[in-house]
Amino acid sequence: MSWKFTKSWRVMGLAALASAMPLIAHASDGSSSAPVTQAQLDALKQSISDARMAGDNAWMLVSAALVLLMTGPGLALFYGGLVRKKNILATMMQSFAMMGIVTVIWAVIGYSLAFGHGNAFIGGFEHVFLKGVGVAPNPDYAPTIPEQTYMIYQLMFAIITPALITGAFAERMKFSAMAIFLGLWSLVIYSPMAHMVWGVGGLLNTSGGKIPCFDFAGGTVVHVTSGVSALVTAIFLGKRLGYPKTPMPPHSLVLSFIGACLLWVGWFGFNAGSAVSAGTLATSAFVNTHFAAAAAAISWTIAEWLHNKQPTALGAISGAVAGLVAITPASGFVQPMSALAIGFVGGAVCFLMVFKVKSIFGYDDSLDAFGVHGAGGTIGALLTGLFATRIINPIYGSDKSGSLIATGAFDGHWSQMLNQAGGVAIAWLISIIGTLALLFLVDKLVGLRVSQQDEQLGLDQTQHGESGYEYDVP
């Protein structure tokens, strides 16, 4: 999400090209006497700038589409296959609803609160109704793409984050309550957190924030907030009828398998797109994303194999998602071998949360939104502070001698671990307090939970009047 660390390299590159223009011009016409005018140099530099903008813009639009792919169909299929068949449409509809509801909220005020100029905690109202958000770049965030591209890319993050929470209350929340709760959640929790981490003047922003917290693509903003809010919601709502005594196996692991693969592919837009350019940093984030997912899938599978004596498809895809979550904050800060380590640790930690911690405390996080996203986001954010290196991302610039300043702990900047812990703690605190307040409010307004009879019949029929599978149709 931050670009300032690459700006100097871009400027240096353009300056080098500009200085070489006379030589290029003379070589092209075979003459040593033909003068090169300043207008010709300016035109050539403009052409280079336009070409770079076109390339960066194309990559960012593709990345935005990939992130939307993560919600629908990726998350919709992943979550939909994990519930019982009487709840598949209701579960998928929750993800689809976020694509509509959050888009409208984002256009009206969400983007402004997240990325407008405000204070250390929240943006202002300068971009309400997308005022001033046009095709010109915003140098505060993305100097080589239109601000509308940056806005739509960030919207896709705002869509998937509340959609992740639906996994915690699957099979038991009213559709009306879900729509109000998550719509408000995107304003009360997501927008302020996005501003604090990525917004100009934000408390946790790496460019001038009081607690500079490394979060390349959303470890705290997306995964910690959604995962912790998921846990709070699951506890507030209470357990599903019959849980844990009644078996509630996934009704279609095939759908979940397809969804997980789509999430893996979409995550390249999620992480590599956060470079906000088509440069080398995008390559680094792309490689790290893939490596971490693979390592986590293996570590979860090994842990499950030892625990249950069999490796399962559900375990493998859950591990891959856990690795993708864990590498998200670190993807643009670490080297590939560090990404493997983060993925391996992330997969193992999330396995323990799902199989051990959840059973010890007895909460009903239906689809393990907290076990994967809350735990994975937390461990990933902390490990980012450990493995971040100036070789990949010299985000703190250079000292007076011209040497790059260390970033992570192993790089020589151990206090970064405190910054990471501070960012995680703030994300946890905001998520807990904000979610509790919203749940209480929505419960008073429309009631949160469906009736016992509706829960037994299934949310497809009782909330939407339809079924995912019609067996009687000839």
Secondary structure as a PSIPRED ss2 file (coil, helix, strand):
# PSIPRED VFORMAT (PSIPRED V4.0)

   1 M C   1.000  0.000  0.000
   2 S C   1.000  0.000  0.000
   3 W C   1.000  0.000  0.000
   4 K H   0.000  1.000  0.000
   5 F H   0.000  1.000  0.000
   6 T H   0.000  1.000  0.000
   7 K H   0.000  1.000  0.000
   8 S H   0.000  1.000  0.000
   9 W H   0.000  1.000  0.000
  10 R H   0.000  1.000  0.000
  11 V H   0.000  1.000  0.000
  12 M H   0.000  1.000  0.000
  13 G H   0.000  1.000  0.000
  14 L H   0.000  1.000  0.000
  15 A H   0.000  1.000  0.000
  16 A H   0.000  1.000  0.000
  17 L H   0.000  1.000  0.000
  18 A H   0.000  1.000  0.000
  19 S H   0.000  1.000  0.000
  20 A H   0.000  1.000  0.000
  21 M H   0.000  1.000  0.000
  22 P H   0.000  1.000  0.000
  23 L H   0.000  1.000  0.000
  24 I H   0.000  1.000  0.000
  25 A H   0.000  1.000  0.000
  26 H H   0.000  1.000  0.000
  27 A H   0.000  1.000  0.000
  28 S H   0.000  1.000  0.000
  29 D H   0.000  1.000  0.000
  30 G C   1.000  0.000  0.000
  31 S C   1.000  0.000  0.000
  32 S C   1.000  0.000  0.000
  33 S C   1.000  0.000  0.000
  34 A C   1.000  0.000  0.000
  35 P C   1.000  0.000  0.000
  36 V C   1.000  0.000  0.000
  37 T C   1.000  0.000  0.000
  38 Q H   0.000  1.000  0.000
  39 A H   0.000  1.000  0.000
  40 Q H   0.000  1.000  0.000
  41 L H   0.000  1.000  0.000
  42 D H   0.000  1.000  0.000
  43 A H   0.000  1.000  0.000
  44 L H   0.000  1.000  0.000
  45 K H   0.000  1.000  0.000
  46 Q H   0.000  1.000  0.000
  47 S H   0.000  1.000  0.000
  48 I H   0.000  1.000  0.000
  49 S H   0.000  1.000  0.000
  50 D H   0.000  1.000  0.000
  51 A H   0.000  1.000  0.000
  52 R H   0.000  1.000  0.000
  53 M H   0.000  1.000  0.000
  54 A H   0.000  1.000  0.000
  55 G H   0.000  1.000  0.000
  56 D H   0.000  1.000  0.000
  57 N H   0.000  1.000  0.000
  58 A H   0.000  1.000  0.000
  59 W H   0.000  1.000  0.000
  60 M H   0.000  1.000  0.000
  61 L H   0.000  1.000  0.000
  62 V H   0.000  1.000  0.000
  63 S H   0.000  1.000  0.000
  64 A H   0.000  1.000  0.000
  65 A H   0.000  1.000  0.000
  66 L H   0.000  1.000  0.000
  67 V H   0.000  1.000  0.000
  68 L H   0.000  1.000  0.000
  69 L H   0.000  1.000  0.000
  70 M H   0.000  1.000  0.000
  71 T H   0.000  1.000  0.000
  72 G H   0.000  1.000  0.000
  73 P H   0.000  1.000  0.000
  74 G H   0.000  1.000  0.000
  75 L H   0.000  1.000  0.000
  76 A H   0.000  1.000  0.000
  77 L H   0.000  1.000  0.000
  78 F H   0.000  1.000  0.000
  79 Y H   0.000  1.000  0.000
  80 G H   0.000  1.000  0.000
  81 G H   0.000  1.000  0.000
  82 L H   0.000  1.000  0.000
  83 V C   1.000  0.000  0.000
  84 R C   1.000  0.000  0.000
  85 K H   0.000  1.000  0.000
  86 K H   0.000  1.000  0.000
  87 N H   0.000  1.000  0.000
  88 I H   0.000  1.000  0.000
  89 L H   0.000  1.000  0.000
  90 A H   0.000  1.000  0.000
  91 T H   0.000  1.000  0.000
  92 M H   0.000  1.000  0.000
  93 M H   0.000  1.000  0.000
  94 Q H   0.000  1.000  0.000
  95 S H   0.000  1.000  0.000
  96 F H   0.000  1.000  0.000
  97 A H   0.000  1.000  0.000
  98 M H   0.000  1.000  0.000
  99 M H   0.000  1.000  0.000
 100 G H   0.000  1.000  0.000
 101 I H   0.000  1.000  0.000
 102 V H   0.000  1.000  0.000
 103 T H   0.000  1.000  0.000
 104 V H   0.000  1.000  0.000
 105 I H   0.000  1.000  0.000
 106 W H   0.000  1.000  0.000
 107 A H   0.000  1.000  0.000
 108 V H   0.000  1.000  0.000
 109 I H   0.000  1.000  0.000
 110 G H   0.000  1.000  0.000
 111 Y H   0.000  1.000  0.000
 112 S H   0.000  1.000  0.000
 113 L H   0.000  1.000  0.000
 114 A H   0.000  1.000  0.000
 115 F H   0.000  1.000  0.000
 116 G C   1.000  0.000  0.000
 117 H C   1.000  0.000  0.000
 118 G C   1.000  0.000  0.000
 119 N C   1.000  0.000  0.000
 120 A C   1.000  0.000  0.000
 121 F C   1.000  0.000  0.000
 122 I C   1.000  0.000  0.000
 123 G C   1.000  0.000  0.000
 124 G C   1.000  0.000  0.000
 125 F C   1.000  0.000  0.000
 126 E C   1.000  0.000  0.000
 127 H C   1.000  0.000  0.000
 128 V H   0.000  1.000  0.000
 129 F H   0.000  1.000  0.000
 130 L H   0.000  1.000  0.000
 131 K C   1.000  0.000  0.000
 132 G C   1.000  0.000  0.000
 133 V C   1.000  0.000  0.000
 134 G C   1.000  0.000  0.000
 135 V C   1.000  0.000  0.000
 136 A C   1.000  0.000  0.000
 137 P C   1.000  0.000  0.000
 138 N E   0.000  0.000  1.000
 139 P C   1.000  0.000  0.000
 140 D C   1.000  0.000  0.000
 141 Y C   1.000  0.000  0.000
 142 A E   0.000  0.000  1.000
 143 P C   1.000  0.000  0.000
 144 T C   1.000  0.000  0.000
 145 I C   1.000  0.000  0.000
 146 P C   1.000  0.000  0.000
 147 E H   0.000  1.000  0.000
 148 Q H   0.000  1.000  0.000
 149 T H   0.000  1.000  0.000
 150 Y H   0.000  1.000  0.000
 151 M H   0.000  1.000  0.000
 152 I H   0.000  1.000  0.000
 153 Y H   0.000  1.000  0.000
 154 Q H   0.000  1.000  0.000
 155 L H   0.000  1.000  0.000
 156 M H   0.000  1.000  0.000
 157 F H   0.000  1.000  0.000
 158 A H   0.000  1.000  0.000
 159 I H   0.000  1.000  0.000
 160 I H   0.000  1.000  0.000
 161 T H   0.000  1.000  0.000
 162 P H   0.000  1.000  0.000
 163 A H   0.000  1.000  0.000
 164 L H   0.000  1.000  0.000
 165 I H   0.000  1.000  0.000
 166 T C   1.000  0.000  0.000
 167 G C   1.000  0.000  0.000
 168 A C   1.000  0.000  0.000
 169 F C   1.000  0.000  0.000
 170 A C   1.000  0.000  0.000
 171 E C   1.000  0.000  0.000
 172 R C   1.000  0.000  0.000
 173 M E   0.000  0.000  1.000
 174 K C   1.000  0.000  0.000
 175 F H   0.000  1.000  0.000
 176 S H   0.000  1.000  0.000
 177 A H   0.000  1.000  0.000
 178 M H   0.000  1.000  0.000
 179 A H   0.000  1.000  0.000
 180 I H   0.000  1.000  0.000
 181 F H   0.000  1.000  0.000
 182 L H   0.000  1.000  0.000
 183 G H   0.000  1.000  0.000
 184 L H   0.000  1.000  0.000
 185 W H   0.000  1.000  0.000
 186 S H   0.000  1.000  0.000
 187 L H   0.000  1.000  0.000
 188 V H   0.000  1.000  0.000
 189 I H   0.000  1.000  0.000
 190 Y H   0.000  1.000  0.000
 191 S H   0.000  1.000  0.000
 192 P H   0.000  1.000  0.000
 193 M H   0.000  1.000  0.000
 194 A H   0.000  1.000  0.000
 195 H H   0.000  1.000  0.000
 196 M H   0.000  1.000  0.000
 197 V H   0.000  1.000  0.000
 198 W H   0.000  1.000  0.000
 199 G C   1.000  0.000  0.000
 200 V C   1.000  0.000  0.000
 201 G C   1.000  0.000  0.000
 202 G C   1.000  0.000  0.000
 203 L C   1.000  0.000  0.000
 204 L C   1.000  0.000  0.000
 205 N C   1.000  0.000  0.000
 206 T C   1.000  0.000  0.000
 207 S C   1.000  0.000  0.000
 208 G C   1.000  0.000  0.000
 209 G C   1.000  0.000  0.000
 210 K C   1.000  0.000  0.000
 211 I C   1.000  0.000  0.000
 212 P C   1.000  0.000  0.000
 213 C C   1.000  0.000  0.000
 214 F C   1.000  0.000  0.000
 215 D C   1.000  0.000  0.000
 216 F C   1.000  0.000  0.000
 217 A C   1.000  0.000  0.000
 218 G C   1.000  0.000  0.000
 219 G H   0.000  1.000  0.000
 220 T H   0.000  1.000  0.000
 221 V H   0.000  1.000  0.000
 222 V H   0.000  1.000  0.000
 223 H H   0.000  1.000  0.000
 224 V H   0.000  1.000  0.000
 225 T H   0.000  1.000  0.000
 226 S H   0.000  1.000  0.000
 227 G H   0.000  1.000  0.000
 228 V H   0.000  1.000  0.000
 229 S H   0.000  1.000  0.000
 230 A H   0.000  1.000  0.000
 231 L H   0.000  1.000  0.000
 232 V H   0.000  1.000  0.000
 233 T H   0.000  1.000  0.000
 234 A H   0.000  1.000  0.000
 235 I H   0.000  1.000  0.000
 236 F H   0.000  1.000  0.000
 237 L H   0.000  1.000  0.000
 238 G C   1.000  0.000  0.000
 239 K C   1.000  0.000  0.000
 240 R C   1.000  0.000  0.000
 241 L C   1.000  0.000  0.000
 242 G C   1.000  0.000  0.000
 243 Y C   1.000  0.000  0.000
 244 P C   1.000  0.000  0.000
 245 K C   1.000  0.000  0.000
 246 T C   1.000  0.000  0.000
 247 P C   1.000  0.000  0.000
 248 M C   1.000  0.000  0.000
 249 P C   1.000  0.000  0.000
 250 P C   1.000  0.000  0.000
 251 H C   1.000  0.000  0.000
 252 S C   1.000  0.000  0.000
 253 L H   0.000  1.000  0.000
 254 V H   0.000  1.000  0.000
 255 L H   0.000  1.000  0.000
 256 S H   0.000  1.000  0.000
 257 F H   0.000  1.000  0.000
 258 I H   0.000  1.000  0.000
 259 G H   0.000  1.000  0.000
 260 A H   0.000  1.000  0.000
 261 C H   0.000  1.000  0.000
 262 L H   0.000  1.000  0.000
 263 L H   0.000  1.000  0.000
 264 W H   0.000  1.000  0.000
 265 V H   0.000  1.000  0.000
 266 G H   0.000  1.000  0.000
 267 W H   0.000  1.000  0.000
 268 F H   0.000  1.000  0.000
 269 G H   0.000  1.000  0.000
 270 F H   0.000  1.000  0.000
 271 N H   0.000  1.000  0.000
 272 A H   0.000  1.000  0.000
 273 G H   0.000  1.000  0.000
 274 S H   0.000  1.000  0.000
 275 A H   0.000  1.000  0.000
 276 V C   1.000  0.000  0.000
 277 S C   1.000  0.000  0.000
 278 A C   1.000  0.000  0.000
 279 G C   1.000  0.000  0.000
 280 T H   0.000  1.000  0.000
 281 L H   0.000  1.000  0.000
 282 A H   0.000  1.000  0.000
 283 T H   0.000  1.000  0.000
 284 S H   0.000  1.000  0.000
 285 A H   0.000  1.000  0.000
 286 F H   0.000  1.000  0.000
 287 V H   0.000  1.000  0.000
 288 N H   0.000  1.000  0.000
 289 T H   0.000  1.000  0.000
 290 H H   0.000  1.000  0.000
 291 F H   0.000  1.000  0.000
 292 A H   0.000  1.000  0.000
 293 A H   0.000  1.000  0.000
 294 A H   0.000  1.000  0.000
 295 A H   0.000  1.000  0.000
 296 A H   0.000  1.000  0.000
 297 A H   0.000  1.000  0.000
 298 I H   0.000  1.000  0.000
 299 S H   0.000  1.000  0.000
 300 W H   0.000  1.000  0.000
 301 T H   0.000  1.000  0.000
 302 I H   0.000  1.000  0.000
 303 A H   0.000  1.000  0.000
 304 E H   0.000  1.000  0.000
 305 W H   0.000  1.000  0.000
 306 L H   0.000  1.000  0.000
 307 H H   0.000  1.000  0.000
 308 N H   0.000  1.000  0.000
 309 K C   1.000  0.000  0.000
 310 Q C   1.000  0.000  0.000
 311 P C   1.000  0.000  0.000
 312 T C   1.000  0.000  0.000
 313 A H   0.000  1.000  0.000
 314 L H   0.000  1.000  0.000
 315 G H   0.000  1.000  0.000
 316 A H   0.000  1.000  0.000
 317 I H   0.000  1.000  0.000
 318 S H   0.000  1.000  0.000
 319 G H   0.000  1.000  0.000
 320 A H   0.000  1.000  0.000
 321 V H   0.000  1.000  0.000
 322 A H   0.000  1.000  0.000
 323 G H   0.000  1.000  0.000
 324 L H   0.000  1.000  0.000
 325 V H   0.000  1.000  0.000
 326 A H   0.000  1.000  0.000
 327 I H   0.000  1.000  0.000
 328 T C   1.000  0.000  0.000
 329 P C   1.000  0.000  0.000
 330 A C   1.000  0.000  0.000
 331 S C   1.000  0.000  0.000
 332 G C   1.000  0.000  0.000
 333 F C   1.000  0.000  0.000
 334 V C   1.000  0.000  0.000
 335 Q C   1.000  0.000  0.000
 336 P H   0.000  1.000  0.000
 337 M H   0.000  1.000  0.000
 338 S H   0.000  1.000  0.000
 339 A H   0.000  1.000  0.000
 340 L H   0.000  1.000  0.000
 341 A H   0.000  1.000  0.000
 342 I H   0.000  1.000  0.000
 343 G H   0.000  1.000  0.000
 344 F H   0.000  1.000  0.000
 345 V H   0.000  1.000  0.000
 346 G H   0.000  1.000  0.000
 347 G H   0.000  1.000  0.000
 348 A H   0.000  1.000  0.000
 349 V H   0.000  1.000  0.000
 350 C H   0.000  1.000  0.000
 351 F H   0.000  1.000  0.000
 352 L H   0.000  1.000  0.000
 353 M H   0.000  1.000  0.000
 354 V H   0.000  1.000  0.000
 355 F H   0.000  1.000  0.000
 356 K H   0.000  1.000  0.000
 357 V H   0.000  1.000  0.000
 358 K H   0.000  1.000  0.000
 359 S H   0.000  1.000  0.000
 360 I H   0.000  1.000  0.000
 361 F H   0.000  1.000  0.000
 362 G C   1.000  0.000  0.000
 363 Y C   1.000  0.000  0.000
 364 D C   1.000  0.000  0.000
 365 D C   1.000  0.000  0.000
 366 S C   1.000  0.000  0.000
 367 L C   1.000  0.000  0.000
 368 D C   1.000  0.000  0.000
 369 A H   0.000  1.000  0.000
 370 F H   0.000  1.000  0.000
 371 G H   0.000  1.000  0.000
 372 V H   0.000  1.000  0.000
 373 H H   0.000  1.000  0.000
 374 G H   0.000  1.000  0.000
 375 A H   0.000  1.000  0.000
 376 G H   0.000  1.000  0.000
 377 G H   0.000  1.000  0.000
 378 T H   0.000  1.000  0.000
 379 I H   0.000  1.000  0.000
 380 G H   0.000  1.000  0.000
 381 A H   0.000  1.000  0.000
 382 L H   0.000  1.000  0.000
 383 L H   0.000  1.000  0.000
 384 T H   0.000  1.000  0.000
 385 G H   0.000  1.000  0.000
 386 L H   0.000  1.000  0.000
 387 F H   0.000  1.000  0.000
 388 A C   1.000  0.000  0.000
 389 T C   1.000  0.000  0.000
 390 R C   1.000  0.000  0.000
 391 I C   1.000  0.000  0.000
 392 I C   1.000  0.000  0.000
 393 N C   1.000  0.000  0.000
 394 P C   1.000  0.000  0.000
 395 I C   1.000  0.000  0.000
 396 Y C   1.000  0.000  0.000
 397 G C   1.000  0.000  0.000
 398 S E   0.000  0.000  1.000
 399 D C   1.000  0.000  0.000
 400 K C   1.000  0.000  0.000
 401 S C   1.000  0.000  0.000
 402 G C   1.000  0.000  0.000
 403 S C   1.000  0.000  0.000
 404 L E   0.000  0.000  1.000
 405 I C   1.000  0.000  0.000
 406 A C   1.000  0.000  0.000
 407 T C   1.000  0.000  0.000
 408 G C   1.000  0.000  0.000
 409 A C   1.000  0.000  0.000
 410 F C   1.000  0.000  0.000
 411 D C   1.000  0.000  0.000
 412 G C   1.000  0.000  0.000
 413 H C   1.000  0.000  0.000
 414 W C   1.000  0.000  0.000
 415 S C   1.000  0.000  0.000
 416 Q H   0.000  1.000  0.000
 417 M H   0.000  1.000  0.000
 418 L H   0.000  1.000  0.000
 419 N H   0.000  1.000  0.000
 420 Q H   0.000  1.000  0.000
 421 A H   0.000  1.000  0.000
 422 G H   0.000  1.000  0.000
 423 G H   0.000  1.000  0.000
 424 V H   0.000  1.000  0.000
 425 A H   0.000  1.000  0.000
 426 I H   0.000  1.000  0.000
 427 A H   0.000  1.000  0.000
 428 W H   0.000  1.000  0.000
 429 L H   0.000  1.000  0.000
 430 I H   0.000  1.000  0.000
 431 S H   0.000  1.000  0.000
 432 I H   0.000  1.000  0.000
 433 I H   0.000  1.000  0.000
 434 G H   0.000  1.000  0.000
 435 T H   0.000  1.000  0.000
 436 L H   0.000  1.000  0.000
 437 A H   0.000  1.000  0.000
 438 L H   0.000  1.000  0.000
 439 L H   0.000  1.000  0.000
 440 F H   0.000  1.000  0.000
 441 L H   0.000  1.000  0.000
 442 V H   0.000  1.000  0.000
 443 D H   0.000  1.000  0.000
 444 K H   0.000  1.000  0.000
 445 L H   0.000  1.000  0.000
 446 V C   1.000  0.000  0.000
 447 G C   1.000  0.000  0.000
 448 L C   1.000  0.000  0.000
 449 R E   0.000  0.000  1.000
 450 V C   1.000  0.000  0.000
 451 S C   1.000  0.000  0.000
 452 Q H   0.000  1.000  0.000
 453 Q H   0.000  1.000  0.000
 454 D H   0.000  1.000  0.000
 455 E H   0.000  1.000  0.000
 456 Q H   0.000  1.000  0.000
 457 L H   0.000  1.000  0.000
 458 G C   1.000  0.000  0.000
 459 L H   0.000  1.000  0.000
 460 D H   0.000  1.000  0.000
 461 Q H   0.000  1.000  0.000
 462 T H   0.000  1.000  0.000
 463 Q H   0.000  1.000  0.000
 464 H H   0.000  1.000  0.000
 465 G C   1.000  0.000  0.000
 466 E C   1.000  0.000  0.000
 467 S C   1.000  0.000  0.000
 468 G C   1.000  0.000  0.000
 469 Y C   1.000  0.000  0.000
 470 E C   1.000  0.000  0.000
 471 Y C   1.000  0.000  0.000
 472 D C   1.000  0.000  0.000
 473 V C   1.000  0.000  0.000
 474 P C   1.000  0.000  0.000
